[in-house]
Each structure stands twice: as structure tokens, then as C-alpha cells.
């Protein structure tokens, strides 16, 4: 079963050898986003599902580009299409 970890401490996930890992530099307790910000939370869930669908190998770590409380999030239009953030990160050299 493909798994994706979402975390706020990159070093811990790397040390624990998370299978596929999305990192956000956000406050503790808010891995999915701000309370009540549904568009933000759905974006992060979409990124996680995208990572599960398209990451070719275990051990991949992606720093998501979002900044806490400085982004505007649109609705996820198509859940079957991989997210731009994950697709872009997997294309760029590590």
C-alpha cells in the first residue's frame, strides 16, 4: 500500500525514513492548514493524493511551496489530475 506522510519537521521524517513525505513549514498542530480554511485543507489533501499517485519510488521528500497565511487557495477542480505543486517538485532536480 502506498503511503504518504505529511509533517512539519523535515529532519524527523527523514530520520524515520518516511516512505513519501510532504513537508510544510507551518506551525505545529496545523499540518492540514488553518482552522476553517477548507480550500487550503483540500489543497493539501490533493497534494497528498497526488504524491501517492505519481511518486515513482519510496524515499521522496517534497517541500511544498505554501507560506503560512500568505496564500490564496482555489478549489480543487479535478481530484484525478495531479496537483501542480507536486508535479513541479518531482520534475525539478533534488
N, C-alpha and C positions, 0 to 999 in steps of 0.2 A: 504494500500500500504506500503510495506517495504521500509524504508528509512535508509540511511547510511550517517553520517556526517563525513567529513574529516577536521581536524583542526590542528592548530599549537599552540593553548593554551588549554591545557587539563583542567585546572580549570574552564574556561569559559564554555566549553562543558558540564562538569559535573554539573555545576550550572544551565545551561539551560536545563538540562535533555534531552540531545540528545538521540534519540532512540537507535541507534547503532553508535558507534563512533570509528574512527581510528585516532590515534594521531601520528604525526611526529614531531620530534624535529628538524625542518628545519627553515630557515629564512622566515620572513613574506613575503608574496607575491609569495611564491613558493610551495604551497601546493601539486601540482602535480609533482614538480621536476624542474630541471634546464631547462632553455630555450634551445630548440633544442635537448634535450636528450629524444628521442622518446621511447627508451627501458625502461628508468626509468619511464616515464609518463604512459606507458602501464602497467607496473608492478603495479603501484599504482591504476590505474583503475581496474585491475584484482583483486587486494586485496579488493577494494570496492564492486565489484560484488560478490566476494566470501563471504564477510561478509553478504551481503544481502541474499545469498542463504543458508548459513549454520548456522548463529547465531540463536539459538533456542528461544531467548527471547529478549525483548527490554531492554535497560539499559546497554548493554555490551560495555565496553571500552577496546580497544586493543592498546597497544603501538607497533607500527611497528618497526622492528629491524634495519631499514636502517639508515646509517650515511651519512650526507650531504657530497657529493663529495668524498666519500671513498668507494664506492661500484661499482661493475661491474654488469650490468643488462643484462641478456639474453633476447631473445624474448619470448613472451608468446606463448607456443606451442599449448595449448588447453584451450580455454576460458571457457569450460564447467566443467573442473576439478578445484576444489577449490585451491587457492594458498597455498603453504606450510607455508608461514608466518602466515596467518590467521588460518589455521588448527592447527598449532602448538600452537598458542596463546590461542585458545579456549580449547585445551586439557589440558593446564597447569593450576594449581590452581591459582585463583586470589589473 
